[in-house]
Amino acid sequence: MTSFTLDDLARIVAARAAAPATESYTAKLLAEGPAKAAKKLGEEAVEAAIAAVQGDRQNLTAEAADVLYHLLVVLQGARIPLSDVMAELERRTVQSGLAEKASRKA
């Protein structure tokens, strides 16, 4: 088991976002605007879904890592801290997922 956390990754993404785009893939993605980072997130999510359907555990693991990284890049670009997302997840855990979905407006 690893001690590496999403908070650790979020800190790395934030640090790399501050680097010159010529030296950091994260900074380059962000410099190209929110659509570029969002497109990469979508591509990685599709690749993860395909790996899941195919039962390819190794590829799913790699693609899931890509999804988490690109999600944090998108959040960084939108200036939404991971702690806000985690607070929303925590809020949702006070009820079942089915009850939470039913409470949303259509």
C-alpha positions as CSV (number, residue, x, y, z in Angstrom):
1,M,0.0,0.0,0.0
2,T,1.2,3.5,-0.8
3,S,1.0,6.6,1.4
4,F,0.6,8.8,-1.7
5,T,-2.7,10.7,-1.6
6,L,-4.8,12.8,-3.9
7,D,-3.8,15.8,-1.7
8,D,-0.2,14.9,-2.6
9,L,-1.0,14.9,-6.3
10,A,-3.0,18.1,-6.0
11,R,0.1,19.8,-4.5
12,I,2.3,18.5,-7.3
13,V,-0.2,19.7,-9.9
14,A,-0.3,23.2,-8.3
15,A,3.4,23.4,-8.2
16,R,3.8,22.3,-11.8
17,A,1.1,24.7,-12.9
18,A,3.3,27.5,-11.7
19,A,6.2,26.4,-13.8
20,P,6.9,27.7,-17.3
21,A,4.8,25.9,-20.0
22,T,8.1,24.9,-21.7
23,E,9.1,22.9,-18.6
24,S,5.8,21.4,-17.4
25,Y,3.1,19.4,-19.2
26,T,0.7,20.6,-16.5
27,A,1.5,24.2,-17.2
28,K,1.3,23.6,-20.9
29,L,-2.2,22.1,-20.6
30,L,-3.4,25.0,-18.5
31,A,-1.8,27.6,-20.8
32,E,-3.8,26.1,-23.7
33,G,-7.0,27.0,-21.9
34,P,-9.7,25.0,-20.1
35,A,-11.0,23.3,-23.2
36,K,-7.7,21.5,-23.7
37,A,-7.5,20.2,-20.2
38,A,-11.1,19.2,-20.3
39,K,-10.7,17.4,-23.6
40,K,-7.7,15.4,-22.1
41,L,-9.8,14.5,-19.1
42,G,-12.6,13.2,-21.3
43,E,-10.2,11.2,-23.5
44,E,-8.7,9.6,-20.4
45,A,-12.1,8.8,-18.9
46,V,-13.2,7.1,-22.1
47,E,-10.0,5.1,-22.2
48,A,-10.6,4.1,-18.6
49,A,-14.1,3.0,-19.3
50,I,-13.0,0.9,-22.3
51,A,-10.3,-0.8,-20.1
52,A,-13.0,-1.5,-17.5
53,V,-15.4,-3.1,-20.0
54,Q,-12.5,-5.2,-21.4
55,G,-11.5,-6.4,-18.0
56,D,-8.0,-5.0,-18.5
57,R,-7.0,-4.4,-14.9
58,Q,-3.5,-3.2,-15.7
59,N,-4.6,-0.7,-18.3
60,L,-7.6,0.4,-16.1
61,T,-5.2,1.1,-13.3
62,A,-3.0,3.3,-15.6
63,E,-6.0,5.1,-17.2
64,A,-7.6,5.7,-13.8
65,A,-4.3,7.4,-12.8
66,D,-4.5,9.6,-15.9
67,V,-8.2,10.4,-15.1
68,L,-7.3,11.5,-11.6
69,Y,-4.3,13.6,-12.8
70,H,-6.3,15.3,-15.5
71,L,-9.2,16.0,-13.2
72,L,-6.9,17.7,-10.8
73,V,-5.5,19.8,-13.7
74,V,-9.0,20.8,-14.7
75,L,-9.8,21.7,-11.1
76,Q,-6.5,23.7,-10.9
77,G,-7.4,25.6,-14.0
78,A,-10.9,26.4,-12.5
79,R,-9.3,27.4,-9.2
80,I,-11.4,24.8,-7.4
81,P,-9.4,23.2,-4.6
82,L,-9.6,19.4,-4.1
83,S,-10.8,20.2,-0.5
84,D,-14.0,21.6,-2.0
85,V,-14.6,18.4,-4.0
86,M,-13.9,16.3,-0.9
87,A,-16.3,18.4,1.2
88,E,-19.0,17.8,-1.4
89,L,-18.4,14.1,-1.3
90,E,-18.5,14.1,2.4
91,R,-21.8,16.0,2.3
92,R,-23.2,13.4,0.0
93,T,-22.3,10.5,2.3
94,V,-24.9,11.5,4.9
95,Q,-27.5,9.8,2.8
96,S,-27.6,6.9,0.3
97,G,-26.5,7.6,-3.2
98,L,-30.1,6.8,-4.4
99,A,-31.6,9.3,-2.0
100,E,-29.0,11.9,-3.0
101,K,-29.7,11.5,-6.7
102,A,-33.5,11.7,-6.1
103,S,-33.1,15.0,-4.3
104,R,-31.5,16.6,-7.3
105,K,-33.6,18.8,-9.5
106,A,-34.2,17.2,-12.9
